[in-house]
Amino acid sequence: MEEVLKIMNPMSSTLFWTIIIFVIVFVGLWKFTFKPVGNMISKRRSEIRENIDSAHRQNEEAQKYIEEQKKELENARKEAKIIVEESKAAAQKIGEEIEQQANTRARTMIDVAMAEIKSEKERSINEVKNQMVDIALFASEKMISKKLSGEEHKKIIEESLKGIRKV
């Protein structure tokens, strides 16, 4: 029994002191090592979680930005298409105006040419009339200078008229 008492005696037992030292070391480790390490681990865990959340937010923002850029690109394409169509319409309108101006100029030139032709025709007719008068005068002079019979008069008149028709 004595041995049991020795074992039970807290001052003499190594088991008792081993347990006490274990508890002190455990409390010391807990307070000075496990808590700070646990705090560092939880802090690191929260940082990682924040980084992951931040990465997700940035990914979502990037996706939104990409969608916005796609919409802007589509709008730019639509605007470019509208501008091209407006340019084609303007070019066609200008072409039609140029064609219309050319037609107007051509008509004006034709009208001027027709007026010149008409003027030249009238001048030619007047010249022919003057020549007819000269021929008639010439024929009259011949008739006056000669005494002619009725048949000769007819012959001279017919010759004069043939001359006029040729002119």
Backbone as a chain_set.jsonl record, in Angstrom:
{"seq": "MEEVLKIMNPMSSTLFWTIIIFVIVFVGLWKFTFKPVGNMISKRRSEIRENIDSAHRQNEEAQKYIEEQKKELENARKEAKIIVEESKAAAQKIGEEIEQQANTRARTMIDVAMAEIKSEKERSINEVKNQMVDIALFASEKMISKKLSGEEHKKIIEESLKGIRKV", "coords": {"N": [[0.756, -1.151, 0.0], [1.814, 1.077, 0.474], [3.102, 1.798, -1.663], [1.051, 2.499, -3.281], [0.166, 4.714, -1.986], [2.301, 6.319, -2.344], [2.209, 6.692, -4.978], [-0.153, 7.971, -5.128], [0.33, 10.219, -3.778], [0.649, 13.467, -4.457], [2.96, 14.964, -4.554], [5.062, 13.326, -4.788], [4.726, 11.692, -6.912], [5.442, 10.888, -10.278], [3.712, 10.693, -12.301], [1.719, 12.45, -11.688], [3.046, 14.873, -11.838], [3.757, 14.825, -14.472], [1.313, 14.986, -15.745], [0.533, 17.533, -14.861], [2.534, 19.142, -15.967], [2.095, 18.579, -18.62], [-0.47, 19.717, -18.937], [0.126, 22.418, -18.408], [1.958, 22.929, -20.446], [0.271, 22.405, -22.596], [-1.693, 24.408, -22.232], [-0.078, 26.646, -22.472], [0.891, 26.286, -25.094], [-1.564, 26.372, -26.373], [-2.399, 29.0, -25.817], [-0.26, 30.59, -26.755], [0.555, 29.492, -29.19], [-1.332, 27.763, -30.648], [-3.683, 29.37, -30.741], [-2.75, 31.837, -32.036], [-1.832, 30.638, -34.425], [-4.197, 29.456, -35.294], [-5.745, 31.776, -35.557], [-4.232, 32.997, -37.576], [-4.647, 31.119, -39.598], [-7.446, 31.262, -39.92], [-7.63, 33.929, -40.62], [-6.167, 33.892, -43.011], [-7.783, 32.131, -44.419], [-10.1, 33.707, -44.631], [-9.039, 35.8, -46.154], [-8.416, 34.408, -48.505], [-10.996, 33.619, -49.221], [-12.12, 36.184, -49.627], [-10.512, 36.996, -51.774], [-11.28, 35.124, -53.693], [-13.997, 35.795, -53.891], [-13.662, 38.403, -54.813], [-12.404, 37.866, -57.224], [-14.5, 36.553, -58.515], [-16.333, 38.669, -58.643], [-14.873, 40.459, -60.241], [-14.709, 38.906, -62.533], [-17.412, 38.788, -63.229], [-17.843, 41.521, -63.686], [-16.102, 41.846, -65.813], [-17.383, 40.215, -67.687], [-19.762, 41.662, -67.966], [-18.682, 44.003, -69.014], [-17.663, 43.023, -71.402], [-20.06, 42.289, -72.646], [-21.229, 44.834, -72.856], [-19.387, 46.0, -74.591], [-19.784, 44.401, -76.818], [-22.402, 45.148, -77.44], [-22.0, 47.868, -78.003], [-20.306, 47.598, -80.194], [-22.042, 46.351, -81.986], [-23.944, 48.394, -82.233], [-22.301, 50.314, -83.397], [-21.786, 49.039, -85.812], [-24.363, 49.043, -86.889], [-24.781, 51.809, -87.121], [-22.751, 52.409, -88.941], [-23.682, 50.985, -91.144], [-26.037, 52.394, -91.645], [-24.933, 54.875, -92.288], [-23.521, 54.207, -94.599], [-25.66, 53.46, -96.264], [-27.032, 55.91, -96.368], [-25.074, 57.408, -97.629], [-24.929, 56.099, -100.084], [-27.494, 56.671, -101.027], [-27.339, 59.464, -101.162], [-25.293, 59.726, -103.048], [-26.543, 58.565, -105.258], [-28.625, 60.371, -105.6], [-27.17, 62.682, -106.19], [-26.01, 61.806, -108.56], [-28.318, 61.54, -110.131], [-29.092, 64.22, -110.18], [-26.935, 65.331, -111.561], [-27.216, 64.003, -113.98], [-29.7, 65.018, -114.723], [-29.036, 67.726, -114.993], [-27.257, 67.509, -117.11], [-28.978, 66.577, -119.092], [-30.646, 68.807, -119.259], [-28.823, 70.734, -120.155], [-28.192, 69.559, -122.598], [-30.682, 69.672, -123.865], [-30.916, 72.441, -123.995], [-28.754, 73.053, -125.644], [-29.612, 71.722, -127.933], [-31.914, 73.183, -128.466], [-30.767, 75.687, -128.994], [-29.246, 75.004, -131.223], [-31.305, 74.257, -132.951], [-32.592, 76.711, -133.199], [-30.567, 78.15, -134.459], [-30.444, 76.667, -136.82], [-32.984, 77.15, -137.803], [-32.813, 79.898, -138.153], [-30.772, 79.999, -140.045], [-32.058, 78.633, -142.052], [-34.129, 80.393, -142.637], [-32.601, 82.528, -143.535], [-31.467, 81.332, -145.76], [-33.763, 80.849, -147.257], [-34.57, 83.484, -147.702], [-32.408, 84.313, -149.213], [-32.732, 82.655, -151.419], [-35.142, 83.657, -152.317], [-34.339, 86.204, -153.004], [-32.592, 85.549, -155.077], [-34.429, 84.481, -156.805], [-35.878, 86.713, -157.408], [-33.879, 88.125, -158.696], [-33.474, 86.44, -160.89], [-35.982, 86.586, -162.048], [-35.992, 89.274, -162.714], [-33.871, 89.249, -164.481], [-34.925, 87.594, -166.456], [-37.064, 89.145, -167.186], [-35.741, 91.319, -168.279], [-34.587, 90.112, -170.493], [-36.85, 89.491, -171.872], [-37.914, 91.929, -172.392], [-35.924, 93.056, -173.923], [-36.085, 91.517, -176.204], [-38.423, 90.658, -178.579], [-40.877, 88.523, -177.954], [-42.604, 85.529, -178.633], [-45.722, 83.995, -177.578], [-45.188, 81.359, -176.902], [-42.458, 81.379, -176.432], [-42.389, 83.015, -174.21], [-43.623, 81.366, -172.358], [-41.773, 79.297, -172.306], [-39.47, 80.593, -171.265], [-40.406, 81.344, -168.762], [-40.937, 78.832, -167.655], [-38.323, 77.792, -167.623], [-37.194, 79.582, -165.841], [-38.651, 78.969, -163.561], [-37.868, 76.304, -163.164], [-35.208, 76.723, -162.579], [-35.511, 78.058, -160.191], [-36.642, 76.064, -158.582], [-34.557, 74.241, -158.429], [-32.755, 75.604, -156.863]], "CA": [[0.0, 0.0, 0.0], [2.696, 2.2, 0.527], [3.389, 2.174, -3.045], [-0.151, 3.152, -3.787], [0.153, 6.025, -1.376], [3.351, 7.078, -2.976], [1.712, 7.041, -6.307], [-1.257, 8.888, -4.938], [0.843, 11.456, -3.241], [0.9, 14.307, -5.612], [4.27, 15.549, -4.554], [6.104, 12.356, -5.058], [4.371, 10.904, -8.098], [5.852, 11.429, -11.55], [2.522, 10.757, -13.161], [1.034, 13.69, -11.354], [3.813, 15.98, -12.379], [3.693, 14.712, -15.918], [0.007, 15.523, -16.156], [0.547, 18.975, -14.602], [3.403, 19.763, -16.959], [1.365, 18.456, -19.891], [-1.543, 20.719, -18.95], [0.753, 23.746, -18.504], [2.49, 23.05, -21.795], [-0.87, 22.483, -23.509], [-2.285, 25.749, -22.083], [0.884, 27.592, -23.071], [0.829, 26.128, -26.548], [-2.877, 26.857, -26.814], [-2.466, 30.449, -25.732], [0.779, 31.273, -27.51], [0.815, 28.913, -30.495], [-2.525, 27.307, -31.365], [-4.583, 30.502, -31.027], [-2.24, 32.664, -33.123], [-1.835, 29.866, -35.675], [-5.614, 29.358, -35.689], [-6.135, 33.105, -36.048], [-3.599, 33.197, -38.873], [-5.322, 30.246, -40.562], [-8.785, 31.806, -40.224], [-7.402, 35.163, -41.367], [-5.768, 33.494, -44.357], [-8.976, 31.561, -45.027], [-10.988, 34.818, -45.007], [-8.39, 36.492, -47.269], [-8.616, 33.584, -49.702], [-12.41, 33.73, -49.567], [-12.299, 37.519, -50.194], [-9.871, 36.992, -53.098], [-12.144, 34.353, -54.598], [-15.178, 36.626, -54.151], [-13.216, 39.514, -55.642], [-12.184, 37.321, -58.571], [-15.833, 36.329, -59.105], [-16.892, 39.99, -58.981], [-14.131, 40.969, -61.397], [-15.125, 38.1, -63.683], [-18.752, 39.264, -63.611], [-17.675, 42.844, -64.27], [-15.493, 41.656, -67.135], [-18.433, 39.698, -68.572], [-20.644, 42.8, -68.257], [-17.946, 44.894, -69.898], [-17.627, 42.371, -72.719], [-21.403, 42.424, -73.218], [-21.39, 46.235, -73.246], [-18.566, 46.227, -75.78], [-20.467, 43.746, -77.946], [-23.546, 45.999, -77.799], [-21.469, 49.063, -78.649], [-19.824, 47.189, -81.514], [-23.228, 46.127, -82.824], [-24.482, 49.723, -82.532], [-21.392, 50.953, -84.356], [-22.025, 48.407, -87.124], [-25.644, 49.546, -87.401], [-24.575, 53.192, -87.535], [-21.95, 52.374, -90.172], [-24.568, 50.54, -92.219], [-26.926, 53.522, -91.948], [-24.129, 55.898, -92.962], [-23.253, 53.715, -95.961], [-26.907, 53.555, -97.025], [-27.282, 57.327, -96.619], [-24.092, 57.841, -98.62], [-25.366, 55.573, -101.389], [-28.667, 57.438, -101.45], [-26.869, 60.802, -101.534], [-24.562, 59.593, -104.312], [-27.528, 58.328, -106.312], [-29.336, 61.637, -105.802], [-26.248, 63.572, -106.895], [-25.918, 61.283, -109.925], [-29.549, 61.913, -110.841], [-29.048, 65.663, -110.419], [-25.956, 65.574, -112.634], [-27.845, 63.535, -115.221], [-30.754, 65.974, -115.064], [-28.373, 68.931, -115.488], [-26.722, 67.192, -118.441], [-30.129, 66.56, -120.013], [-31.08, 70.193, -119.445], [-27.834, 71.373, -121.033], [-28.34, 68.991, -123.946], [-31.886, 70.268, -124.459], [-30.613, 73.842, -124.301], [-27.896, 73.054, -126.832], [-30.451, 71.342, -129.08], [-32.776, 74.332, -128.768], [-29.926, 76.71, -129.622], [-28.923, 74.511, -132.569], [-32.533, 74.349, -133.762], [-32.805, 78.136, -133.497], [-29.586, 78.519, -135.488], [-30.874, 76.027, -138.07], [-34.157, 77.894, -138.285], [-32.319, 81.196, -138.623], [-30.043, 79.744, -141.289], [-33.061, 78.263, -143.049], [-34.8, 81.633, -143.062], [-31.631, 83.289, -144.333], [-31.358, 80.662, -147.065], [-35.01, 81.121, -148.006], [-34.503, 84.887, -148.163], [-31.42, 84.368, -150.286], [-33.362, 82.042, -152.597], [-36.133, 84.627, -152.837], [-33.587, 87.274, -153.682], [-32.112, 85.007, -156.341], [-35.603, 84.365, -157.69], [-36.185, 88.056, -157.906], [-32.846, 88.45, -159.691], [-33.749, 85.653, -162.095], [-37.183, 87.159, -162.679], [-35.572, 90.529, -163.335], [-33.061, 88.902, -165.627], [-35.841, 87.091, -167.478], [-37.837, 90.29, -167.69], [-34.87, 92.102, -169.147], [-34.458, 89.415, -171.754], [-38.114, 89.611, -172.597], [-38.069, 93.298, -172.851], [-34.96, 93.309, -174.984], [-36.497, 90.766, -177.374], [-39.852, 90.491, -178.75], [-41.053, 87.096, -177.887], [-43.949, 85.037, -178.886], [-46.341, 83.415, -176.379], [-44.495, 80.125, -176.561], [-41.149, 81.736, -175.884], [-42.639, 83.506, -172.848], [-43.872, 80.187, -171.514], [-40.524, 78.579, -172.195], [-38.598, 81.37, -170.371], [-40.994, 81.255, -167.412], [-40.686, 77.472, -167.18], [-36.894, 77.704, -167.325], [-36.958, 80.335, -164.597], [-39.211, 78.205, -162.438], [-36.988, 75.155, -162.965], [-34.016, 77.264, -161.907], [-35.886, 78.368, -158.8], [-36.861, 74.786, -157.882], [-33.244, 73.651, -158.172], [-32.117, 76.355, -155.785]], "C": [[0.824, 1.255, 0.0], [3.035, 2.682, -0.876], [2.191, 2.909, -3.634], [-0.188, 4.551, -3.225], [1.233, 6.898, -2.02], [2.877, 7.544, -4.353], [0.633, 8.086, -6.159], [-0.772, 10.225, -4.396], [1.253, 12.344, -4.408], [2.319, 14.847, -5.645], [5.342, 14.546, -4.946], [5.845, 11.582, -6.345], [4.818, 11.614, -9.369], [4.668, 11.548, -12.509], [1.797, 12.074, -12.944], [1.767, 14.863, -11.99], [3.824, 15.942, -13.913], [2.398, 15.309, -16.428], [-0.001, 17.033, -15.992], [1.388, 19.677, -15.667], [2.723, 19.697, -18.329], [0.286, 19.517, -19.991], [-0.947, 22.107, -19.107], [1.284, 23.963, -19.926], [1.339, 23.2, -22.796], [-1.504, 23.867, -23.447], [-1.346, 26.775, -22.708], [0.866, 27.512, -24.585], [-0.484, 26.677, -27.098], [-2.89, 28.363, -26.873], [-1.468, 31.103, -26.681], [1.003, 30.707, -28.916], [-0.465, 28.582, -31.242], [-3.477, 28.452, -31.687], [-4.023, 31.383, -32.128], [-2.217, 31.919, -34.461], [-3.265, 29.729, -36.184], [-6.124, 30.689, -36.233], [-5.526, 33.376, -37.418], [-4.289, 32.344, -39.943], [-6.684, 30.806, -40.918], [-8.655, 33.119, -41.0], [-7.043, 34.847, -42.818], [-6.952, 32.915, -45.114], [-9.914, 32.682, -45.489], [-10.376, 35.623, -46.162], [-8.597, 35.723, -48.572], [-10.058, 33.684, -50.174], [-12.694, 35.089, -50.204], [-11.688, 37.598, -51.59], [-10.719, 36.235, -54.112], [-13.386, 35.165, -54.94], [-14.823, 37.801, -55.063], [-12.998, 39.042, -57.083], [-13.518, 37.067, -59.269], [-16.456, 37.662, -59.516], [-16.196, 40.567, -60.214], [-14.502, 40.205, -62.665], [-16.495, 38.555, -64.171], [-18.669, 40.635, -64.258], [-17.073, 42.741, -65.665], [-16.529, 41.144, -68.128], [-19.398, 40.816, -68.956], [-19.967, 43.754, -69.239], [-17.891, 44.322, -71.305], [-18.982, 42.5, -73.399], [-21.649, 43.86, -73.687], [-20.607, 46.529, -74.522], [-19.193, 45.578, -77.017], [-21.643, 44.595, -78.412], [-23.062, 47.25, -78.522], [-20.957, 48.743, -80.05], [-20.996, 46.976, -82.47], [-23.863, 47.468, -83.206], [-23.613, 50.442, -83.555], [-21.585, 50.356, -85.752], [-23.328, 48.918, -87.734], [-25.489, 50.969, -87.901], [-23.772, 53.242, -88.832], [-22.809, 51.962, -91.363], [-25.499, 51.67, -92.636], [-26.159, 54.594, -92.72], [-23.846, 55.48, -94.399], [-24.507, 53.841, -96.823], [-27.23, 55.009, -97.351], [-26.323, 57.853, -97.682], [-24.475, 57.354, -100.014], [-26.545, 56.375, -101.917], [-28.246, 58.839, -101.909], [-26.126, 60.749, -102.869], [-25.526, 59.381, -105.48], [-28.274, 59.616, -106.634], [-28.45, 62.612, -106.582], [-26.102, 63.13, -108.345], [-27.139, 61.664, -110.746], [-29.567, 63.4, -111.145], [-28.089, 65.992, -111.552], [-26.544, 65.157, -113.978], [-28.914, 64.522, -115.678], [-30.136, 67.267, -115.61], [-27.824, 68.698, -116.896], [-27.848, 67.168, -119.467], [-30.614, 67.976, -120.291], [-30.125, 70.928, -120.374], [-27.968, 70.868, -122.469], [-29.563, 69.579, -124.63], [-31.64, 71.718, -124.863], [-29.755, 73.931, -125.556], [-28.697, 72.692, -128.074], [-31.341, 72.511, -129.483], [-31.987, 75.436, -129.468], [-29.596, 76.29, -131.056], [-30.141, 74.615, -133.485], [-32.819, 75.805, -134.138], [-31.824, 78.596, -134.576], [-29.976, 77.93, -136.841], [-32.044, 76.791, -138.673], [-33.726, 79.248, -138.856], [-31.602, 81.035, -139.959], [-31.012, 79.39, -142.414], [-33.762, 79.513, -143.574], [-33.866, 82.489, -143.932], [-31.499, 82.681, -145.729], [-32.597, 80.928, -147.906], [-34.996, 82.541, -148.537], [-33.51, 85.024, -149.314], [-31.993, 83.788, -151.57], [-34.386, 83.009, -153.185], [-35.444, 85.748, -153.591], [-33.064, 86.793, -155.035], [-33.273, 84.867, -157.331], [-35.967, 85.726, -158.278], [-35.164, 88.436, -158.979], [-33.105, 87.699, -160.995], [-34.961, 86.229, -162.833], [-36.842, 88.465, -163.382], [-34.762, 90.255, -164.611], [-33.951, 88.424, -166.771], [-36.657, 88.239, -168.067], [-37.007, 91.132, -168.632], [-34.728, 91.439, -170.509], [-35.733, 89.56, -172.561], [-38.301, 91.007, -173.158], [-37.107, 93.544, -174.024], [-35.336, 92.549, -176.243], [-37.997, 90.76, -177.417], [-40.054, 89.016, -178.83], [-42.488, 86.743, -178.175], [-44.469, 84.44, -177.599], [-45.626, 82.162, -175.945], [-43.138, 80.417, -175.958], [-41.295, 82.249, -174.459], [-42.827, 82.333, -171.899], [-42.578, 79.431, -171.267], [-39.587, 79.282, -171.212], [-39.108, 81.26, -168.933], [-40.737, 79.867, -166.836], [-39.22, 77.281, -166.835], [-36.574, 78.421, -166.018], [-37.484, 79.568, -163.398], [-38.37, 76.962, -162.148], [-35.732, 75.59, -162.228], [-34.316, 77.552, -160.444], [-36.044, 77.085, -157.989], [-35.535, 74.129, -157.535], [-32.569, 74.31, -156.979], [-32.805, 76.008, -154.5]], "O": [[0.435, 2.325, -0.468], [3.216, 3.871, -1.141], [2.353, 3.85, -4.41], [-0.546, 5.49, -3.937], [1.043, 8.101, -2.2], [3.142, 8.665, -4.786], [0.522, 8.992, -6.985], [-1.437, 11.247, -4.565], [2.102, 11.986, -5.224], [2.819, 15.158, -6.726], [6.422, 14.931, -5.394], [6.733, 10.864, -6.804], [4.595, 12.815, -9.519], [4.645, 12.397, -13.401], [1.329, 12.716, -13.883], [1.153, 15.735, -12.606], [3.898, 16.992, -14.551], [2.384, 16.043, -17.416], [-0.481, 17.748, -16.87], [0.975, 20.704, -16.205], [2.776, 20.655, -19.101], [0.144, 20.154, -21.035], [-1.474, 22.909, -19.878], [1.091, 25.02, -20.526], [1.411, 24.007, -23.722], [-1.821, 24.447, -24.485], [-1.799, 27.683, -23.405], [0.831, 28.531, -25.275], [-0.52, 27.345, -28.131], [-3.337, 28.948, -27.859], [-1.808, 32.081, -27.347], [1.591, 31.388, -29.756], [-0.671, 29.066, -32.355], [-4.025, 28.505, -32.789], [-4.74, 31.669, -33.087], [-2.539, 32.491, -35.502], [-3.513, 29.873, -37.381], [-6.84, 30.731, -37.234], [-6.187, 33.907, -38.31], [-4.489, 32.802, -41.068], [-7.053, 30.828, -42.093], [-9.441, 33.401, -41.905], [-7.563, 35.473, -43.742], [-7.116, 33.17, -46.307], [-10.458, 32.626, -46.592], [-11.099, 36.08, -47.048], [-8.913, 36.308, -49.608], [-10.321, 33.816, -51.369], [-13.415, 35.166, -51.198], [-12.275, 38.198, -52.491], [-10.857, 36.663, -55.258], [-13.796, 35.234, -56.098], [-15.582, 38.15, -55.967], [-13.361, 39.733, -58.035], [-13.658, 37.328, -60.463], [-17.034, 37.779, -60.596], [-16.846, 41.097, -61.115], [-14.597, 40.791, -63.743], [-16.72, 38.693, -65.373], [-19.339, 40.895, -65.257], [-17.479, 43.454, -66.583], [-16.558, 41.581, -69.278], [-19.808, 40.921, -70.112], [-20.595, 44.248, -70.174], [-18.054, 45.05, -72.285], [-19.052, 42.789, -74.594], [-22.2, 44.085, -74.764], [-21.096, 47.216, -75.419], [-19.141, 46.129, -78.117], [-21.868, 44.753, -79.612], [-23.64, 47.651, -79.532], [-21.151, 49.523, -80.982], [-20.937, 47.382, -83.631], [-24.27, 47.664, -84.351], [-24.121, 51.097, -84.465], [-21.553, 51.075, -86.751], [-23.399, 49.191, -88.932], [-25.994, 51.315, -88.969], [-24.082, 54.033, -89.723], [-22.681, 52.518, -92.454], [-25.73, 51.887, -93.826], [-26.671, 55.155, -93.69], [-23.92, 56.301, -95.314], [-24.434, 54.275, -97.972], [-27.65, 55.32, -98.465], [-26.713, 58.65, -98.535], [-24.365, 58.089, -100.995], [-26.597, 56.718, -103.098], [-28.737, 59.339, -102.921], [-26.306, 61.621, -103.719], [-25.344, 59.95, -106.556], [-28.526, 59.919, -107.8], [-28.909, 63.281, -107.508], [-26.072, 63.96, -109.253], [-27.022, 62.06, -111.906], [-29.996, 63.814, -112.222], [-28.389, 66.829, -112.404], [-26.396, 65.857, -114.98], [-29.025, 64.826, -116.866], [-30.645, 67.839, -116.573], [-27.911, 69.569, -117.761], [-27.695, 67.675, -120.578], [-30.955, 68.308, -121.426], [-30.554, 71.655, -121.27], [-27.873, 71.637, -123.426], [-29.518, 69.94, -125.806], [-32.085, 72.17, -125.918], [-29.99, 74.773, -126.423], [-28.496, 73.273, -129.14], [-31.509, 72.802, -130.668], [-32.475, 76.049, -130.418], [-29.656, 77.099, -131.982], [-30.027, 75.011, -134.645], [-33.236, 76.092, -135.26], [-32.193, 79.333, -135.49], [-29.861, 78.589, -137.874], [-32.093, 77.045, -139.877], [-34.211, 79.681, -139.901], [-31.796, 81.826, -140.883], [-30.825, 79.784, -143.565], [-33.963, 79.676, -144.778], [-34.286, 83.088, -144.922], [-31.43, 83.389, -146.733], [-32.506, 81.196, -149.104], [-35.365, 82.783, -149.686], [-33.749, 85.763, -150.269], [-31.788, 84.324, -152.658], [-34.482, 83.159, -154.403], [-35.888, 86.183, -154.653], [-33.089, 87.534, -156.018], [-33.118, 85.103, -158.529], [-36.307, 85.863, -159.453], [-35.513, 88.989, -160.022], [-32.968, 88.266, -162.079], [-34.971, 86.343, -164.059], [-37.32, 88.741, -164.482], [-34.928, 90.906, -165.643], [-33.748, 88.808, -167.923], [-36.906, 88.298, -169.271], [-37.499, 91.604, -169.657], [-34.745, 92.105, -171.545], [-35.699, 89.729, -173.78], [-38.791, 91.197, -174.271], [-37.479, 94.184, -175.007], [-34.895, 92.959, -177.316], [-38.699, 90.848, -176.409], [-39.472, 88.336, -179.675], [-43.421, 87.525, -177.992], [-43.735, 84.379, -176.613], [-45.469, 81.919, -174.748], [-42.725, 79.722, -175.029], [-40.458, 81.973, -173.601], [-42.278, 82.301, -170.798], [-42.317, 78.978, -170.152], [-38.962, 78.61, -170.393], [-38.32, 81.1, -168.0], [-40.364, 79.734, -165.67], [-38.913, 76.65, -165.824], [-35.793, 77.936, -165.2], [-36.843, 79.521, -162.348], [-38.185, 76.61, -160.983], [-35.254, 74.882, -161.342], [-33.482, 77.32, -159.568], [-35.624, 77.027, -156.834], [-35.399, 73.527, -156.47], [-31.896, 73.65, -156.187], [-32.438, 76.522, -153.444]]}, "num_chains": 1, "name": "protein.A"}
